[in-house]
Amino acid sequence: MTKHIEVVIIGAGISGSALFYEIAKFSNIKSVLILEKYPDVAPLNSNASGNSQTLHSGDIETNYSLEKAKEVKKTASLLMQYTKQYGYQDKYIFKYPKMLLGVGEEQVEYIKKRHNDFSDIFPDMEYWDRDKLSKIEPMLCKDRKKDISAMGAMDDYCAINYGKIAKTFIENGMQENDNASFEFNCEVKSIKKEKDIYRIKTTKGEWTADFVMVNSGAHSLIFAHRMGYGKDYSAIPMGGNYYYLNEPLVKSKIYTVQNPKLPFAAIHADPDIGIKTNDMIRLGPTALPLFALERYKEGNKFYEFLELLDFDTRVLKVIFDSLKDKDIREFIIRNIFYEIPYFGRKSFLKYAKLIIPSLKINDIRFAKGIGGLRTQIIDKKNNKLLLGEARINKNDGIIFNMTPSPGATSCLGNGVKDVQYICEYLNKEFYEDKFNELLIENNE
Ligand SMILES: Cc1cc2nc3c(=O)[nH]c(=O)nc-3n(C[C@H](O)[C@H](O)[C@H](O)COP(=O)(O)OP(=O)(O)OC[C@H]3O[C@@H](n4cnc5c(N)ncnc54)[C@H](O)[C@@H]3O)c2cc1C
């Protein structure tokens, strides 16, 4: 028998789970259901193995301007406040030293300026010269000829297990609302609009809904395309791989200065707080174009890749124009080269020496089974690669979210915009005061 639900969310990654919690806790929406294809919460990119586990605050990521950093900090602080309120600090989110490292004269000057410009919004960030750095992270200085400096903080909640947090969102959401429920092992096969409702067919049966939120990673765009939406978007799945250090030669989160033309963060070092003990340090991620929508899962279907790419002359033009840029071309070739056995590791080593110059080939090993996938969205209408997230909303009772990065950090921030919109659409109430009291007002 088909059951009717007010809001159905498709996908229990960190985005869908955060939204589930926010609907259950901060609105009078009567029933909410989350459908997930796999047997557990956050099985793909939101899992600890899928991402770099960084709570992005905007300070050490050079792709964020001051204005963007202010926004990112705000949205990250919602998650920080959530972990504080529910007692998850030092359980699912941990303090580490963190820094943005500059190498060579030009970058050293850049760090000085960035530290100066950002110190008002990030008062805890210090400027560290080579002497100071040699005390904090000696391996950054060993065998380094070029000058270096960093802006950083010694003790910051910056490493977070998004997979575990997603689980807490589902648990806390269910506690808030007796009609908040989930179905796992439940793959959505189709969504169809019928007058004022949506009919959702899955491997476990059918539901109807007043509102549908599609938070299914790369699959969101496929669902949109199938329903005739988002035709100006196409996407290429980009896998990210990591290497482990065999010994914990560093202990901090260490980000490096990013080439502004590239949509992905430059190499960084991250303590692995997820599936391994925290003295495991990951280096990466790489960025490799793939023909699959999911990493390390069976059942990827090539036709889904084709649906996602939605290839036409406009896609070809964006790819061609991007490849005309020497930096982008070299970046892609370098990342493909990393995949070649033996030579790939050697080539990655050269890149990793940007962080630890004395690194030897036997100091690193490929991190098997680690690394998720970001959908690099192509804006066909404006002939460009989109940096960050995309949302397709035709004011029709359905929203498709694609949140490749920093979607995990901004899960509650994105979610609250969606709940507010859904409440308005369905003529329901969003409990703004309750939201502010719990996740904003007590903020430091
Ligand atoms: C290498 C890498 C490093 C990253 N590092 C960071 C970082 O340090 N910090 C950060 O903030 N972000 C980071 N990100 C980005 C972050 O991982 C994503 O933004 C985030 O995980 C997206 O969450 P999501 O819930 O939107 O998608 P996902 O986690 O992909 O979840 C989508 C869910 O939808 C389900 N689904 C799909 N199709 C169906 C269907 N038909 N029926 C039912 N369910 C379906 C999937 O099984 C999945 O569980 C990184 C990403 C990568 C790849």
The ligand as an SDF file (V2000), in Angstrom:
LIG
                    3D

 53 58  0  0  0  0  0  0  0  0999 V2000
   38.0920   13.5450   -1.7230 C   0  0  0  0  0  0  0  0  0  0  0  0
   37.0680   14.4280   -1.0620 C   0  0  0  0  0  0  0  0  0  0  0  0
   37.4210   15.1930    0.0450 C   0  0  0  0  0  0  0  0  0  0  0  0
   36.4700   16.0150    0.6600 C   0  0  0  0  0  0  0  0  0  0  0  0
   36.8030   16.6740    1.7970 N   0  0  0  0  0  0  0  0  0  0  0  0
   35.8720   17.4390    2.4290 C   0  0  0  0  0  0  0  0  0  0  0  0
   36.1850   18.0710    3.6500 C   0  0  0  0  0  0  0  0  0  0  0  0
   37.2680   17.9100    4.2020 O   0  0  0  0  0  0  0  0  0  0  0  0
   35.2470   18.8610    4.2270 N   0  0  0  0  0  0  0  0  0  0  0  0
   34.0140   19.0390    3.6530 C   0  0  0  0  0  0  0  0  0  0  0  0
   33.2060   19.7880    4.2040 O   0  0  0  0  0  0  0  0  0  0  0  0
   33.6810   18.4200    2.5040 N   0  0  0  0  0  0  0  0  0  0  0  0
   34.5740   17.6100    1.8950 C   0  0  0  0  0  0  0  0  0  0  0  0
   34.2400   16.9470    0.7590 N   0  0  0  0  0  0  0  0  0  0  0  0
   32.8910   17.0940    0.2340 C   0  0  0  0  0  0  0  0  0  0  0  0
   31.9050   16.2320    1.0200 C   0  0  0  0  0  0  0  0  0  0  0  0
   32.3550   14.9140    1.1190 O   0  0  0  0  0  0  0  0  0  0  0  0
   30.5570   16.2950    0.3360 C   0  0  0  0  0  0  0  0  0  0  0  0
   30.1940   17.6460    0.1650 O   0  0  0  0  0  0  0  0  0  0  0  0
   29.4600   15.6230    1.1520 C   0  0  0  0  0  0  0  0  0  0  0  0
   29.8320   14.3430    1.5740 O   0  0  0  0  0  0  0  0  0  0  0  0
   28.2010   15.5610    0.3180 C   0  0  0  0  0  0  0  0  0  0  0  0
   27.1960   14.9650    1.0790 O   0  0  0  0  0  0  0  0  0  0  0  0
   25.8430   14.5420    0.4260 P   0  0  0  0  0  0  0  0  0  0  0  0
   24.9780   14.0420    1.5090 O   0  0  0  0  0  0  0  0  0  0  0  0
   25.3380   15.6460   -0.4310 O   0  0  0  0  0  0  0  0  0  0  0  0
   26.2420   13.3810   -0.6010 O   0  0  0  0  0  0  0  0  0  0  0  0
   26.6450   11.8520   -0.3540 P   0  0  0  0  0  0  0  0  0  0  0  0
   27.4230   11.6910    0.8840 O   0  0  0  0  0  0  0  0  0  0  0  0
   27.2300   11.4030   -1.6270 O   0  0  0  0  0  0  0  0  0  0  0  0
   25.2600   11.1590   -0.0930 O   0  0  0  0  0  0  0  0  0  0  0  0
   24.3170   10.9230   -1.1090 C   0  0  0  0  0  0  0  0  0  0  0  0
   23.5050    9.7340   -0.6750 C   0  0  0  0  0  0  0  0  0  0  0  0
   22.4510    9.5060   -1.6110 O   0  0  0  0  0  0  0  0  0  0  0  0
   22.2840    8.1090   -1.7270 C   0  0  0  0  0  0  0  0  0  0  0  0
   21.6050    7.8090   -2.9860 N   0  0  0  0  0  0  0  0  0  0  0  0
   22.0520    8.0340   -4.2420 C   0  0  0  0  0  0  0  0  0  0  0  0
   21.1570    7.6100   -5.1310 N   0  0  0  0  0  0  0  0  0  0  0  0
   20.1080    7.1040   -4.4440 C   0  0  0  0  0  0  0  0  0  0  0  0
   18.8700    6.5040   -4.8180 C   0  0  0  0  0  0  0  0  0  0  0  0
   18.5430    6.3230   -6.0900 N   0  0  0  0  0  0  0  0  0  0  0  0
   18.0370    6.0880   -3.8240 N   0  0  0  0  0  0  0  0  0  0  0  0
   18.3470    6.2610   -2.5200 C   0  0  0  0  0  0  0  0  0  0  0  0
   19.5170    6.8140   -2.1130 N   0  0  0  0  0  0  0  0  0  0  0  0
   20.3870    7.2420   -3.0640 C   0  0  0  0  0  0  0  0  0  0  0  0
   23.7080    7.5850   -1.6990 C   0  0  0  0  0  0  0  0  0  0  0  0
   23.7770    6.2020   -1.4170 O   0  0  0  0  0  0  0  0  0  0  0  0
   24.3180    8.4480   -0.6230 C   0  0  0  0  0  0  0  0  0  0  0  0
   24.2160    7.8980    0.6590 O   0  0  0  0  0  0  0  0  0  0  0  0
   35.1620   16.0940    0.1320 C   0  0  0  0  0  0  0  0  0  0  0  0
   34.8070   15.3090   -0.9620 C   0  0  0  0  0  0  0  0  0  0  0  0
   35.7320   14.4720   -1.5360 C   0  0  0  0  0  0  0  0  0  0  0  0
   35.3490   13.6150   -2.6860 C   0  0  0  0  0  0  0  0  0  0  0  0
  1  2  1  0
  2  3  1  0
  2 52  2  0
  3  4  2  0
  4  5  1  0
  4 50  1  0
  5  6  2  0
  6  7  1  0
  6 13  1  0
  7  8  2  0
  7  9  1  0
  9 10  1  0
 10 11  2  0
 10 12  1  0
 12 13  2  0
 13 14  1  0
 14 15  1  0
 14 50  1  0
 15 16  1  0
 16 17  1  0
 16 18  1  0
 18 19  1  0
 18 20  1  0
 20 21  1  0
 20 22  1  0
 22 23  1  0
 23 24  1  0
 24 25  2  0
 24 26  1  0
 24 27  1  0
 27 28  1  0
 28 29  2  0
 28 30  1  0
 28 31  1  0
 31 32  1  0
 32 33  1  0
 33 34  1  0
 33 48  1  0
 34 35  1  0
 35 36  1  0
 35 46  1  0
 36 37  1  0
 36 45  1  0
 37 38  2  0
 38 39  1  0
 39 40  1  0
 39 45  2  0
 40 41  1  0
 40 42  2  0
 42 43  1  0
 43 44  2  0
 44 45  1  0
 46 47  1  0
 46 48  1  0
 48 49  1  0
 50 51  2  0
 51 52  1  0
 52 53  1  0
M  END
$$$$
